[in-house]
């Protein structure tokens, strides 16, 4: 009988092994190849975006002519179009990855079923043997050797049970991880579809901006230079007034109510972190601004790059200064007496009075306002000091006591 038990257990283990390996729904090679192809395509597009961004940064300091302005807009249009293609590829790639995960989830589910069956059968064997005392095992066998052999089989049965239970638990963990990964990718797909929709709007806006400039200047260099001169004069007037107001606001500045200076009080507003201009009296600020002071940190951000809220908070302001100052901007006030400004956007996706969570998309980078190229201007204020100042033809402009953002990033 002991030999029959051993044979029975062997059959169960062989059956379980075969079941697990014969029913595995392997990811088709065509699907794996498609995912790799999407990855290569995405890399090629991203390389073109970086190349185009490099060109835009190189021409930032060059003289301003109508031809150069139109060329920059055309480059931005190209950048926006590449961004759209990137989002389309990302959506397609995520869809393929979700399909691939379905195979992994199916395999894990089948494995759990088979392991449960194996555990159940081993437990049945234990239950049948549970009623037999060691004395009965000795008496019913013809020899002591057979009795010891059967006792060893029971010990092996116990070890097999422990192994199957551990494998079952581990497989359930794998299944949970795969299900979460699939849910995360579905959420990412929805987010990228929203990005795609907004990038298409940004592209249409850029084409409209190009048409507007050509109409305003009548495609004549002299008219364009007059337009630029007027804008720079207005920018200088606004900058001087803001500088005066902020000096007055700084008198009441109470740094004691600010959070202690430490990293990660605020999160970065962009994923790909590359600083192009620091806070304070920078070399560029001394050349470009009459105040000689840069009140925030500039991040490299090709046009259409998603911009994220640096902390939970309430949207204090959403505005558009046209071709001067901050262009399209948003201001968020946080519960720690800090406020954050996101400027030169191509599009905002939030409304005044709404609440945002850290990491929510609040808009997309651009080249609006007083800007020589696509980037994000990120400023941090002492929140109680922030006010909105109205300027003719420019609308509302945020003014307040600024703080070095790197103290909290």
Buried (B, 14 or more C-beta within 10 A) or exposed (E): EBEEBBEEBEEBBEBBEEBBEEEEEEBEEEBEEBBEBBEEBBEEBBEBBBEBBEBBBEBBEEEEEBEEBBBBBEBBBBBBBBBBBBBBBBBBBBBBBBBBBBBBBBBBBBBBEBBEBBBEBBEEBEEEBEEEEEEEBBEEBEEEEBBBBBBEBBEEBEEBBEBBBEBBEEBBEBBEEBBEBBEEBBEBBEBBBBBBEBBBBBBEBBBEBBEEBBEEBEEEEEEBBEBBEEBEEBBBBBBEBBBEBBEEBEEEBEEEEBEEEEEEBBBBBBEEEEBBBBBBEBEBBEEBBEBEBBBBBBBBBBBBBBBBBBBBBBBBBBBBBBBBBBBBBBBBBBEBBBBBBBBBBBBBBBEEEEEBEEEBBBBBBBBBBBBBBBBBBBBBBBBBBBBBBEBEEBBBBBBBBBBBBBBBB
